[in-house]
Amino acid sequence: MASQYNNTKLFDLLMTYNPNKNIQDKSKSTALHIACKYNNSKIIPYLITLTNANMKDINGQTPLMVAIKEKNYECITMLLSDYCKEYSIDINTKDNNGNTPLINMIIKFNDSKELVGLIDLLIGNGANKDDINHDKSTALHIACKYSCINLISKLITLTNANMEDKNGHTPLMVAIKEKKCECIMLSDYCKEYSIDINTKDNNGNTLLMNMIIKINDLKELVDLIDLLIKNGANKDDVNHDKSTALHIACKYSCINLIPKLITLTNANMKDINGQTPLMIAYKEGNYECVRTLLSDYCKKYNIDVNTKDNNGNTLLMNMTIKFNDSNELVDLVDLLIKNGANRDDVNHDRSTALHLACQYNHSILLSKLITENNVDSKNKKGETPLMMAYNKNNIQCITELLTNDSFIKYKNTKASENILNILLFILKNNIEDDKIYETLLKWEVCCFGLKQFKKNINLIIKNNSFIRAIIKNGFFIHGNNNREHVKTPLIFSITHNFKELTKSILNGYQEQTIIPEIDDNNQYCLFYAIDSKDEAYFDLLIKSKKIDFEKEKGEGQTPLKYSLSLKKETITKALLKEYIDKYEENQEEKQKLTQIIDTNSYEIQKSLIELGKKAKIDFEIIKQVIYSINDNNNSNTYSFYNYNSYDLNGLGNNVYYDFNNKNQK
């Protein structure tokens, strides 16, 4: 208590009773420990004994260590200067952490101006500079950790210069780890103390590697690297991950270090994942490093741009996988291809870079990756790039491929792919692009079943591009083991009773004045509409105003004569009005003729049927018949015409038909 509270009177009184100075309290501290703790240096001479000078408290600390711990300078200097030899103070004893007074002095006084003098006292009294604590650290390790530059010359020995702590770190490595650049820069000791520049820590990292890992964000890095290289650092050494210093520089985007670190050997060395420094740079998103390696060092150091990692991926494949659609990366892909990247290479899954671009939906890359050999290349699952894009629902890639001229040129259109599913997928995504559908519909493998066509009719009729494509190129359909190329979609829609499709096709012909659809038997589309049980088809065609209602089929048969032969009264009536609308210029006449047709349709058609058996029916004949029927109805007399004769076109010049002579044939 007297030692703790510096009570001189009490202390003097106690000393008269010749107390036991070596007694320990519960913490195993002696009175000398307590005096050193509370910096009561005046009573140290009265308390110190040969026994208690080296006694340890519960923490394994001697009185000297306690004084150091509490940074009590007077107590330390007194013990070291006046009593060290007299009382055989053990300068190299260790506390419970294995720390000697020398180590503890650096830990506690590293920021104090008295440190150097205290260290000199310890060393002068025989402190072992090579002693280690439980972490296997020497005093030199600790000095480097706390950047005690002035101590290095006092602590370094040929032994401890290369001693390793529990992490395998030498003192120089510790300085690097703690970013103590001033300690690192002390290169004067490298040769004198044979410092091993290429020693490795427990991770297999050399000083060169650790320098990049720890100091990559400091401006001093380049100078420090130069210093290591000057002192013999091996640029081609690898750590436990088989990474070189160049790998690590590329990982941390240390562009300025690349020219200092790259060698013909390490330029293509692979780490534990089979990745070269160039691959690492891209993996970590350090694109300037990638550009630097490809632009400045690719040829000089024979960088292999087609080497593969452990997954069998080339750099081009890895670029494709991690691509982020930026212009910077597009340029890098161009640069890589320019340097000889093989676009047809495959990985362990037998996927090309084109497959991977389709898998990850990087449509912007497709035009750069397409070659004659890879458009039909199949991976292990049997997928081509197009099927890969489809299986991943990557519509952008599908559309990009199908509009790319090179892809269209090289693609095997007879390959056994389910192209129809791709077509339907595009339709479901409401893609409007004439070129896509024109491309697909030319391929025989893109073949509808009739039921399938009907099932998807709603998708088909809503897509204007698809409609224009089938008008231009037709489409393939199969049934009963036969494949048919439908070249006349309008006729197909009528014969298969797809009314909404008919409407869409008619709209698809908007750029044409007259719809030209004729079948292989030279039968015009209008005849199919006349044939249909549903007269709505005829109505749709006529109202489109794109139908040649006079176009003949075999033996000079016009749609009008065909309709008359089938006794299609409504259709015939509509056709007659088409003639009037086309040829009658006088509006009053036009209106009058139309009214007569509406009121006398049956008689007119009956007369035309008879007349059509013997002659070609043109507008003039139609007009005469209409007026004749009208006049006859008004006069209540029977006659085909109110004319005695009429020149019948098609029966030869000067041949006349007398309508009142019933025996004339």
C-alpha positions as CSV (number, residue, x, y, z in Angstrom):
1,M,0.0,0.0,0.0
2,A,2.8,2.3,0.9
3,S,4.4,1.5,-2.5
4,Q,1.2,2.2,-4.3
5,Y,0.3,5.5,-2.7
6,N,3.9,6.9,-2.3
7,N,3.3,7.2,1.5
8,T,6.9,7.9,2.7
9,K,6.1,8.0,6.4
10,L,4.2,4.7,6.3
11,F,6.9,3.2,4.1
12,D,9.6,4.2,6.6
13,L,7.6,2.9,9.5
14,L,7.1,-0.5,7.8
15,M,10.7,-0.8,6.9
16,T,11.7,-0.5,10.6
17,Y,9.9,-3.9,11.1
18,N,12.1,-5.5,8.5
19,P,9.2,-6.7,6.4
20,N,9.5,-9.6,3.8
21,K,10.0,-7.8,0.5
22,N,9.4,-10.9,-1.6
23,I,5.8,-11.5,-0.5
24,Q,3.3,-11.6,-3.4
25,D,-0.4,-10.5,-3.4
26,K,-3.2,-12.3,-5.2
27,S,-2.0,-11.1,-8.5
28,K,1.5,-12.4,-7.6
29,S,2.8,-8.9,-7.6
30,T,5.5,-7.9,-5.1
31,A,6.0,-4.5,-3.5
32,L,8.6,-3.9,-6.2
33,H,6.1,-4.7,-9.0
34,I,3.7,-2.1,-7.4
35,A,6.3,0.5,-7.1
36,C,7.3,0.1,-10.7
37,K,3.6,0.2,-11.8
38,Y,3.0,3.5,-10.0
39,N,6.4,5.0,-11.0
40,N,7.5,5.2,-7.3
41,S,11.2,5.1,-8.3
42,K,12.5,6.5,-5.0
43,I,11.7,3.4,-3.0
44,I,13.1,0.9,-5.6
45,P,16.5,0.8,-3.8
46,Y,14.7,-0.2,-0.6
47,L,12.6,-2.9,-2.1
48,I,14.8,-4.7,-4.7
49,T,16.3,-8.0,-3.8
50,L,18.1,-10.7,-5.7
51,T,14.9,-12.7,-5.4
52,N,12.2,-10.2,-6.4
53,A,14.2,-8.5,-9.1
54,N,13.1,-11.4,-11.5
55,M,9.9,-12.5,-9.8
56,K,6.9,-12.6,-12.1
57,D,3.3,-11.6,-11.6
58,I,0.2,-13.3,-12.9
59,N,0.9,-12.0,-16.4
60,G,4.5,-13.4,-16.3
61,Q,5.9,-9.9,-16.0
62,T,8.9,-8.9,-13.9
63,P,9.0,-5.5,-12.2
64,L,11.1,-4.2,-15.2
65,M,8.3,-5.4,-17.6
66,V,5.7,-3.7,-15.4
67,A,7.6,-0.5,-15.6
68,I,7.8,-0.9,-19.4
69,K,4.1,-1.7,-19.7
70,E,3.2,1.4,-17.7
71,K,5.8,3.5,-19.6
72,N,7.4,4.6,-16.4
73,Y,10.7,5.9,-17.7
74,E,12.4,6.7,-14.4
75,C,11.8,3.2,-13.0
76,I,13.0,1.6,-16.3
77,T,16.2,3.6,-16.4
78,M,16.9,3.1,-12.7
79,L,16.5,-0.7,-13.0
80,L,18.6,-0.9,-16.2
81,S,21.3,1.6,-15.2
82,D,21.8,1.0,-11.5
83,Y,20.6,-2.5,-10.5
84,C,20.7,-4.7,-13.6
85,K,24.0,-6.3,-12.9
86,E,23.9,-6.0,-9.1
87,Y,20.7,-7.9,-8.9
88,S,21.1,-10.0,-12.0
89,I,18.0,-8.7,-13.6
90,D,17.1,-11.2,-16.5
91,I,16.9,-8.9,-19.6
92,N,15.7,-11.9,-21.8
93,T,13.0,-13.3,-19.6
94,K,9.6,-13.6,-21.3
95,D,6.0,-12.8,-20.2
96,N,3.0,-15.0,-20.8
97,N,2.9,-13.8,-24.5
98,G,6.5,-14.8,-24.9
99,N,7.6,-11.1,-25.2
100,T,11.0,-10.1,-23.9
101,P,11.6,-6.6,-22.4
102,L,13.2,-5.7,-25.7
103,I,10.0,-6.6,-27.6
104,N,7.7,-5.0,-25.0
105,M,9.8,-1.8,-25.1
106,I,9.2,-1.4,-28.8
107,I,5.5,-2.2,-28.5
108,K,5.0,0.4,-25.6
109,F,7.4,3.1,-26.5
110,N,7.2,3.1,-30.4
111,D,5.8,6.6,-30.4
112,S,8.2,8.0,-27.7
113,K,11.4,10.0,-28.2
114,E,13.0,8.0,-25.3
115,L,12.7,4.7,-27.2
116,V,16.2,4.7,-28.8
117,G,17.9,5.4,-25.5
118,L,15.9,2.7,-23.7
119,I,16.7,0.2,-26.4
120,D,20.4,1.0,-26.1
121,L,20.1,0.4,-22.4
122,L,18.6,-3.1,-23.0
123,I,21.0,-4.0,-25.6
124,G,23.9,-2.8,-23.5
125,N,22.7,-5.1,-20.7
126,G,22.7,-8.1,-23.0
127,A,19.2,-8.2,-24.6
128,N,19.0,-11.0,-27.2
129,K,18.0,-9.5,-30.5
130,D,17.1,-12.8,-32.0
131,D,14.6,-13.9,-29.3
132,I,11.1,-14.6,-30.5
133,N,7.6,-14.5,-28.8
134,H,4.8,-16.9,-29.2
135,D,4.0,-15.4,-32.7
136,K,7.6,-16.2,-33.6
137,S,8.2,-12.5,-34.0
138,T,11.6,-10.9,-33.1
139,A,12.2,-7.4,-31.9
140,L,13.1,-6.6,-35.5
141,H,9.7,-7.8,-36.7
142,I,8.0,-5.5,-34.1
143,A,10.2,-2.5,-35.0
144,C,9.2,-3.0,-38.7
145,K,5.6,-3.3,-37.7
146,Y,5.6,0.0,-35.9
147,S,7.9,1.7,-38.4
148,C,10.7,2.3,-35.8
149,I,13.3,3.2,-38.5
150,N,15.9,4.3,-36.0
151,L,15.9,0.9,-34.3
152,I,16.6,-1.2,-37.4
153,S,20.3,-0.7,-37.4
154,K,20.4,-1.5,-33.7
155,L,18.3,-4.7,-33.9
156,I,19.2,-6.3,-37.2
157,T,21.5,-9.4,-37.2
158,L,22.6,-11.9,-39.8
159,T,20.2,-14.3,-38.0
160,N,17.0,-12.3,-37.6
161,A,17.2,-10.5,-40.9
162,N,15.5,-13.6,-42.5
163,M,13.7,-15.1,-39.5
164,E,10.0,-15.8,-40.1
165,D,7.1,-15.3,-37.8
166,K,4.1,-17.7,-37.5
167,N,2.8,-16.4,-40.8
168,G,6.0,-17.0,-42.5
169,H,6.8,-13.3,-42.7
170,T,10.3,-11.9,-42.4
171,P,10.8,-8.4,-40.9
172,L,10.8,-7.0,-44.4
173,M,7.5,-8.7,-45.1
174,V,6.0,-7.3,-41.9
175,A,7.1,-3.8,-43.0
176,I,5.4,-4.4,-46.4
177,K,2.3,-5.8,-44.7
178,E,1.9,-2.8,-42.5
179,K,2.7,-0.4,-45.4
180,K,5.8,1.0,-43.6
181,C,7.4,2.4,-46.7
182,E,10.3,4.1,-44.8
183,C,11.3,0.7,-43.3
184,I,11.1,-1.0,-46.7
185,M,13.2,1.7,-48.4
186,L,16.2,1.0,-46.1
187,S,18.0,-1.0,-48.8
188,D,21.4,-0.6,-47.2
189,Y,21.0,-3.8,-45.2
190,C,20.0,-6.1,-48.0
191,K,23.4,-7.2,-49.0
192,E,25.2,-6.7,-45.6
193,Y,22.7,-9.0,-43.8
194,S,22.0,-11.3,-46.8
195,I,18.2,-10.5,-46.7
196,D,16.5,-13.1,-48.8
197,I,14.4,-11.2,-51.3
198,N,12.7,-14.3,-52.7
199,T,11.7,-15.9,-49.4
200,K,8.0,-16.9,-49.2
201,D,5.4,-16.6,-46.5
202,N,2.9,-19.3,-45.5
203,N,0.8,-18.5,-48.6
204,G,3.8,-18.9,-50.8
205,N,3.9,-15.1,-51.5
206,T,7.3,-13.5,-52.1
207,L,8.2,-10.0,-51.1
208,L,7.4,-8.9,-54.6
209,M,3.9,-10.3,-54.4
210,N,3.2,-9.0,-51.0
211,M,4.4,-5.6,-52.1
212,I,1.7,-5.5,-54.8
213,I,-1.0,-6.9,-52.6
214,K,-0.4,-4.5,-49.7
215,I,0.9,-1.3,-51.3
216,N,-1.0,-1.3,-54.6
217,D,-2.8,2.0,-53.6
218,L,0.4,3.9,-52.7
219,K,2.4,6.2,-54.9
220,E,5.6,4.7,-53.6
221,L,4.8,1.3,-55.1
222,V,6.7,1.7,-58.4
223,D,9.9,2.8,-56.6
224,L,9.6,0.0,-54.1
225,I,9.1,-2.6,-56.8
226,D,12.2,-1.2,-58.6
227,L,14.1,-1.6,-55.4
228,L,13.1,-5.2,-55.0
229,I,13.9,-6.1,-58.6
230,K,17.3,-4.3,-58.3
231,N,18.0,-6.5,-55.3
232,G,17.2,-9.7,-57.2
233,A,13.5,-10.3,-56.9
234,N,12.4,-13.3,-59.1
235,K,9.6,-12.1,-61.3
236,D,8.6,-15.7,-62.3
237,D,8.1,-17.1,-58.8
238,V,4.7,-18.4,-57.9
239,N,2.7,-18.7,-54.7
240,H,0.5,-21.5,-53.5
241,D,-2.2,-20.4,-56.0
242,K,0.5,-20.6,-58.7
243,S,0.1,-16.8,-59.2
244,T,3.1,-14.7,-60.3
245,A,3.7,-11.1,-59.3
246,L,2.3,-10.3,-62.8
247,H,-0.9,-12.1,-62.0
248,I,-1.3,-10.1,-58.9
249,A,-0.4,-6.8,-60.6
250,C,-3.1,-7.5,-63.2
251,K,-5.6,-8.4,-60.4
252,Y,-5.0,-5.0,-58.7
253,S,-4.9,-3.1,-61.9
254,C,-1.3,-1.9,-61.4
255,I,-0.7,-0.9,-65.0
256,N,2.6,0.8,-64.3
257,L,4.1,-2.4,-63.0
258,I,3.3,-4.5,-66.1
259,P,6.5,-3.4,-68.1
260,K,8.6,-4.0,-64.9
261,L,7.2,-7.5,-64.2
262,I,6.4,-9.1,-67.5
263,T,8.8,-11.7,-68.9
264,L,8.7,-14.2,-71.8
265,T,8.1,-16.9,-69.1
266,N,5.4,-15.4,-67.0
267,A,3.4,-13.8,-69.8
268,N,1.7,-17.1,-70.3
269,M,2.0,-18.7,-66.9
270,K,-1.2,-20.1,-65.4
271,D,-2.5,-19.9,-61.9
272,I,-4.3,-22.7,-60.0
273,N,-7.5,-21.9,-62.1
274,G,-5.5,-22.1,-65.4
275,Q,-5.7,-18.4,-65.9
276,T,-3.0,-16.2,-67.3
277,P,-2.3,-12.7,-66.2
278,L,-4.3,-11.4,-69.2
279,M,-7.3,-13.6,-68.1
280,I,-7.0,-12.3,-64.5
281,A,-7.0,-8.7,-65.7
282,Y,-10.3,-9.3,-67.5
283,K,-11.8,-11.4,-64.7
284,E,-11.2,-8.5,-62.2
285,G,-12.6,-5.9,-64.6
286,N,-9.2,-4.2,-65.0
287,Y,-9.8,-3.4,-68.7
288,E,-6.9,-0.9,-69.0
289,C,-4.5,-3.8,-68.1
290,V,-6.1,-5.9,-70.7
291,R,-5.7,-3.2,-73.3
292,T,-2.1,-2.6,-72.3
293,L,-1.2,-6.3,-72.5
294,L,-2.9,-6.8,-75.9
295,S,-1.8,-3.5,-77.5
296,D,1.8,-3.2,-76.2
297,Y,3.1,-6.6,-75.2
298,C,1.1,-9.3,-77.1
299,K,3.6,-9.8,-79.9
300,K,6.8,-8.9,-78.0
301,Y,6.1,-11.4,-75.2
302,N,4.2,-14.0,-77.4
303,I,1.1,-13.8,-75.3
304,D,-1.1,-16.7,-76.2
305,V,-4.6,-15.3,-76.6
306,N,-6.1,-18.8,-77.3
307,T,-4.8,-20.5,-74.2
308,K,-7.6,-22.1,-72.0
309,D,-8.4,-22.0,-68.3
310,N,-9.4,-25.1,-66.3
311,N,-12.9,-24.9,-67.7
312,G,-11.5,-25.0,-71.2
313,N,-12.5,-21.3,-71.8
314,T,-10.3,-19.0,-73.8
315,L,-10.1,-15.3,-73.1
316,L,-12.6,-14.6,-75.8
317,M,-15.0,-17.0,-74.1
318,N,-14.4,-15.4,-70.7
319,M,-14.9,-12.0,-72.2
320,T,-18.2,-13.1,-73.7
321,I,-19.4,-14.6,-70.4
322,K,-18.6,-11.5,-68.3
323,F,-19.5,-9.0,-71.0
324,N,-21.5,-6.0,-69.9
325,D,-22.5,-4.3,-73.2
326,S,-20.2,-1.3,-72.7
327,N,-18.4,0.2,-75.7
328,E,-15.1,-0.3,-73.9
329,L,-15.6,-4.0,-73.9
330,V,-16.7,-4.1,-77.5
331,D,-13.4,-2.5,-78.4
332,L,-11.5,-5.1,-76.3
333,V,-13.2,-7.9,-78.1
334,D,-12.2,-6.3,-81.4
335,L,-8.7,-6.0,-80.1
336,L,-8.6,-9.6,-79.0
337,I,-9.9,-10.9,-82.4
338,K,-7.3,-8.6,-84.1
339,N,-4.6,-10.4,-82.1
340,G,-5.7,-13.8,-83.4
341,A,-8.4,-15.0,-81.1
342,N,-9.9,-18.2,-82.5
343,R,-13.7,-17.8,-82.7
344,D,-14.2,-21.5,-83.5
345,D,-12.5,-22.8,-80.3
346,V,-14.7,-24.9,-77.9
347,N,-14.6,-25.3,-74.2
348,H,-15.2,-28.5,-72.1
349,D,-18.9,-28.2,-73.0
350,R,-18.0,-27.9,-76.6
351,S,-19.5,-24.4,-76.6
352,T,-17.9,-21.7,-78.8
353,A,-17.8,-18.0,-77.9
354,L,-20.9,-17.6,-80.1
355,H,-22.7,-20.2,-78.0
356,L,-21.8,-18.3,-74.9
357,A,-22.9,-15.0,-76.3
358,C,-26.3,-16.5,-77.1
359,Q,-26.4,-18.1,-73.7
360,Y,-25.8,-14.9,-71.8
361,N,-27.8,-12.7,-74.2
362,H,-24.9,-10.5,-75.4
363,S,-26.5,-9.8,-78.8
364,I,-24.1,-6.9,-79.5
365,L,-21.2,-9.4,-79.9
366,L,-22.8,-11.8,-82.3
367,S,-21.8,-10.1,-85.5
368,K,-18.2,-10.2,-84.3
369,L,-18.2,-13.9,-83.4
370,I,-20.0,-15.5,-86.4
371,T,-17.9,-17.6,-88.7
372,E,-18.7,-20.1,-91.4
373,N,-17.7,-23.0,-89.0
374,N,-19.4,-22.0,-85.8
375,V,-23.0,-21.1,-86.9
376,D,-23.9,-24.8,-86.9
377,S,-21.4,-26.0,-84.3
378,K,-23.1,-28.1,-81.6
379,N,-22.2,-28.2,-77.9
380,K,-22.5,-31.4,-75.7
381,K,-26.2,-31.0,-75.5
382,G,-26.5,-30.8,-79.3
383,E,-27.4,-27.1,-79.3
384,T,-26.3,-24.8,-82.0
385,P,-25.9,-21.1,-81.1
386,L,-29.4,-20.4,-82.4
387,M,-30.9,-23.2,-80.3
388,M,-29.0,-22.0,-77.3
389,A,-30.5,-18.6,-77.6
390,Y,-33.9,-20.1,-78.0
391,N,-33.5,-22.5,-75.0
392,K,-32.4,-19.5,-72.9
393,N,-35.4,-17.3,-74.1
394,N,-32.9,-14.7,-75.4
395,I,-35.0,-13.1,-78.0
396,Q,-32.5,-10.4,-78.8
397,C,-29.9,-12.9,-79.8
398,I,-32.3,-14.8,-81.9
399,T,-33.4,-11.7,-83.8
400,E,-29.7,-10.6,-84.2
401,L,-28.7,-13.9,-85.7
402,L,-31.6,-14.1,-88.1
403,T,-30.9,-10.6,-89.5
404,N,-27.2,-11.1,-89.8
405,D,-26.1,-11.6,-93.4
406,S,-23.1,-13.8,-92.5
407,F,-25.3,-16.0,-90.3
408,I,-27.9,-16.4,-93.1
409,K,-25.2,-17.1,-95.6
410,Y,-23.4,-19.8,-93.6
411,K,-26.4,-21.4,-91.9
412,N,-27.3,-24.9,-93.0
413,T,-31.0,-24.5,-93.7
414,K,-31.5,-28.2,-93.8
415,A,-30.1,-28.9,-90.3
416,S,-32.3,-30.9,-88.0
417,E,-33.2,-28.1,-85.6
418,N,-36.7,-27.2,-84.4
419,I,-36.8,-24.0,-86.3
420,L,-40.6,-23.8,-86.2
421,N,-40.5,-23.5,-82.4
422,I,-38.1,-20.6,-82.8
423,L,-40.4,-19.0,-85.3
424,L,-43.4,-19.4,-82.9
425,F,-41.3,-18.0,-80.1
426,I,-40.5,-14.9,-82.2
427,L,-44.2,-14.5,-83.0
428,K,-45.1,-14.8,-79.3
429,N,-42.7,-12.0,-78.6
430,N,-44.5,-9.8,-81.2
431,I,-41.3,-9.2,-83.2
432,E,-41.9,-7.3,-86.3
433,D,-39.0,-7.7,-88.8
434,D,-39.6,-8.8,-92.4
435,K,-36.0,-10.1,-92.8
436,I,-36.4,-12.5,-89.9
437,Y,-39.5,-14.2,-91.2
438,E,-38.3,-14.2,-94.8
439,T,-35.1,-16.0,-93.6
440,L,-36.9,-18.6,-91.6
441,L,-39.7,-19.3,-94.1
442,K,-37.2,-20.1,-96.8
443,W,-35.9,-23.0,-94.7
444,E,-37.6,-26.3,-95.4
445,V,-37.2,-27.4,-91.8
446,C,-39.4,-24.5,-90.8
447,C,-42.5,-26.5,-91.6
448,F,-46.0,-26.1,-90.1
449,G,-48.4,-29.0,-89.4
450,L,-51.9,-27.9,-90.4
451,K,-53.1,-28.3,-86.8
452,Q,-50.2,-26.4,-85.5
453,F,-50.8,-23.6,-88.0
454,K,-54.4,-23.4,-86.9
455,K,-53.5,-23.5,-83.3
456,N,-51.2,-20.5,-83.7
457,I,-53.4,-18.6,-86.2
458,N,-54.0,-15.7,-83.8
459,L,-50.2,-15.1,-83.5
460,I,-49.9,-15.3,-87.2
461,I,-52.6,-12.8,-88.2
462,K,-51.4,-10.2,-85.8
463,N,-47.9,-10.0,-87.2
464,N,-47.6,-7.8,-90.2
465,S,-44.0,-8.8,-90.9
466,F,-44.9,-12.5,-91.0
467,I,-47.8,-11.8,-93.3
468,R,-45.6,-9.9,-95.7
469,A,-43.0,-12.7,-95.6
470,I,-45.5,-15.4,-96.5
471,I,-46.8,-13.2,-99.3
472,K,-43.3,-12.8,-100.6
473,N,-41.9,-16.3,-100.0
474,G,-44.8,-18.6,-99.1
475,F,-44.3,-21.2,-96.4
476,F,-44.0,-24.9,-95.8
477,I,-46.7,-27.0,-94.4
478,H,-47.0,-30.8,-94.0
479,G,-49.7,-33.4,-93.6
480,N,-50.1,-37.0,-94.6
481,N,-46.3,-37.4,-94.8
482,N,-46.1,-34.8,-97.5
483,R,-44.4,-31.4,-97.4
484,E,-46.0,-28.7,-99.5
485,H,-44.6,-25.3,-100.3
486,V,-47.5,-22.9,-100.1
487,K,-46.8,-20.2,-102.6
488,T,-50.3,-18.7,-102.6
489,P,-51.1,-17.8,-99.0
490,L,-54.3,-16.0,-99.9
491,I,-55.7,-19.1,-101.7
492,F,-54.5,-21.2,-98.8
493,S,-56.5,-19.1,-96.3
494,I,-59.6,-19.4,-98.4
495,T,-59.4,-23.1,-99.0
496,H,-58.7,-23.8,-95.4
497,N,-61.3,-21.4,-94.1
498,F,-59.0,-19.0,-92.2
499,K,-61.0,-15.9,-92.6
500,E,-59.0,-13.7,-90.3
501,L,-55.9,-14.8,-92.1
502,T,-57.5,-13.7,-95.4
503,K,-58.1,-10.3,-94.0
504,S,-54.4,-10.0,-92.8
505,I,-53.1,-11.2,-96.1
506,L,-55.2,-8.7,-98.0
507,N,-53.8,-6.0,-95.8
508,G,-50.3,-7.3,-96.4
509,Y,-50.8,-6.7,-100.1
510,Q,-51.2,-3.0,-99.4
511,E,-48.2,-1.9,-101.6
512,Q,-49.5,-3.8,-104.6
513,T,-52.3,-2.5,-106.9
514,I,-53.5,-5.9,-107.9
515,I,-53.1,-9.1,-106.0
516,P,-51.4,-11.5,-108.4
517,E,-52.0,-14.9,-106.7
518,I,-52.5,-17.7,-109.2
519,D,-52.1,-21.4,-108.5
520,D,-50.1,-23.9,-110.5
521,N,-53.2,-24.5,-112.7
522,N,-53.3,-20.9,-113.6
523,Q,-56.4,-20.3,-111.5
524,Y,-56.7,-16.9,-110.0
525,C,-57.4,-16.4,-106.3
526,L,-60.8,-14.9,-106.9
527,F,-62.1,-18.2,-108.3
528,Y,-61.4,-19.8,-105.0
529,A,-63.4,-17.2,-103.2
530,I,-66.3,-17.7,-105.7
531,D,-66.0,-21.5,-105.1
532,S,-66.1,-21.1,-101.3
533,K,-69.3,-21.9,-99.4
534,D,-68.7,-18.8,-97.4
535,E,-69.3,-15.8,-99.7
536,A,-67.6,-13.6,-97.1
537,Y,-64.3,-14.5,-98.7
538,F,-65.5,-13.1,-102.0
539,D,-66.8,-10.0,-100.3
540,L,-63.4,-9.5,-98.6
541,L,-61.5,-9.8,-101.9
542,I,-63.8,-7.5,-103.8
543,K,-63.8,-4.8,-101.1
544,S,-60.0,-4.8,-101.0
545,K,-60.0,-3.2,-104.4
546,K,-56.9,-5.2,-105.2
547,I,-58.6,-7.9,-107.2
548,D,-58.6,-8.3,-111.0
549,F,-62.2,-9.3,-111.4
550,E,-61.8,-9.9,-115.1
551,K,-58.8,-12.2,-114.9
552,E,-59.6,-15.3,-116.9
553,K,-58.6,-18.9,-116.2
554,G,-58.6,-21.7,-118.8
555,E,-60.8,-21.5,-121.9
556,G,-61.5,-17.7,-121.5
557,Q,-63.6,-18.2,-118.4
558,T,-63.9,-15.0,-116.3
559,P,-64.9,-14.8,-112.7
560,L,-68.3,-13.5,-113.9
561,K,-68.9,-16.4,-116.2
562,Y,-67.7,-18.8,-113.5
563,S,-70.1,-17.3,-110.9
564,L,-72.9,-17.4,-113.4
565,S,-72.2,-21.1,-114.0
566,L,-72.4,-21.8,-110.3
567,K,-75.5,-19.6,-110.0
568,K,-74.0,-17.5,-107.3
569,E,-76.5,-14.7,-107.5
570,T,-75.0,-12.4,-104.8
571,I,-71.5,-12.8,-106.1
572,T,-72.6,-12.3,-109.7
573,K,-74.5,-9.2,-108.7
574,A,-71.4,-7.8,-107.0
575,L,-69.3,-8.6,-110.1
576,L,-71.7,-6.8,-112.4
577,K,-71.4,-3.8,-110.2
578,E,-67.6,-4.0,-110.5
579,Y,-68.0,-3.8,-114.3
580,I,-70.2,-0.8,-114.0
581,D,-68.0,0.9,-111.5
582,K,-64.9,0.4,-113.7
583,Y,-66.3,1.2,-117.2
584,E,-69.2,3.5,-116.7
585,E,-67.9,7.1,-116.5
586,N,-71.3,8.8,-116.3
587,Q,-72.3,8.9,-112.7
588,E,-76.1,9.1,-113.4
589,E,-75.8,6.1,-115.7
590,K,-73.8,4.3,-113.1
591,Q,-76.4,4.8,-110.5
592,K,-79.2,3.8,-112.9
593,L,-77.5,0.6,-113.9
594,T,-76.8,-0.3,-110.3
595,Q,-80.5,0.2,-109.4
596,I,-81.6,-2.0,-112.3
597,I,-79.3,-4.8,-111.1
598,D,-80.7,-4.6,-107.6
599,T,-84.3,-4.8,-108.9
600,N,-83.8,-7.2,-111.8
601,S,-80.9,-9.3,-110.7
602,Y,-82.4,-12.7,-111.4
603,E,-83.6,-11.9,-115.0
604,I,-80.3,-10.3,-115.8
605,Q,-78.3,-13.2,-114.6
606,K,-80.5,-15.6,-116.4
607,S,-80.0,-13.8,-119.7
608,L,-76.3,-13.6,-119.1
609,I,-76.1,-17.3,-118.4
610,E,-77.6,-18.0,-121.8
611,L,-75.6,-15.4,-123.5
612,G,-72.4,-16.6,-121.9
613,K,-72.8,-20.0,-123.5
614,K,-72.2,-18.5,-126.9
615,A,-70.1,-15.4,-126.4
616,K,-67.6,-13.5,-124.3
617,I,-69.3,-11.2,-121.8
618,D,-67.9,-7.7,-121.7
619,F,-69.2,-4.5,-120.2
620,E,-71.1,-3.4,-123.4
621,I,-73.0,-6.7,-123.5
622,I,-73.7,-6.5,-119.8
623,K,-75.0,-2.9,-120.2
624,Q,-77.2,-3.9,-123.2
625,V,-78.6,-6.9,-121.2
626,I,-79.4,-4.7,-118.2
627,Y,-81.2,-2.1,-120.2
628,S,-83.0,-4.8,-122.3
629,I,-84.3,-6.5,-119.2
630,N,-85.3,-3.2,-117.8
631,D,-87.1,-2.2,-121.0
632,N,-88.8,-5.6,-121.3
633,N,-90.1,-5.4,-117.8
634,N,-91.4,-1.9,-118.4
635,S,-93.2,-2.9,-121.7
636,N,-94.3,-6.4,-120.6
637,T,-92.9,-8.0,-123.8
638,Y,-90.3,-10.7,-123.9
639,S,-87.1,-10.0,-125.6
640,F,-83.4,-10.5,-124.7
641,Y,-82.7,-7.0,-126.1
642,N,-84.7,-4.2,-127.6
643,Y,-82.1,-4.4,-130.4
644,N,-82.6,-6.6,-133.4
645,S,-79.0,-7.6,-133.5
646,Y,-75.6,-7.1,-131.7
647,D,-72.0,-7.7,-132.7
648,L,-70.8,-10.4,-130.4
649,N,-67.2,-10.0,-129.5
650,G,-65.2,-13.2,-129.9
651,L,-67.5,-14.8,-132.6
652,G,-65.6,-13.2,-135.5
653,N,-65.9,-10.0,-137.5
654,N,-69.3,-9.2,-139.1
655,V,-71.0,-12.0,-137.2
656,Y,-74.2,-10.9,-135.7
657,Y,-76.7,-12.4,-133.3
658,D,-80.4,-11.8,-133.9
659,F,-82.1,-11.9,-130.5
660,N,-85.5,-12.3,-132.1
661,N,-84.5,-15.3,-134.1
662,K,-84.8,-18.2,-131.7
663,N,-83.5,-20.7,-134.2
664,Q,-80.0,-19.0,-134.5
665,K,-77.3,-20.8,-132.7
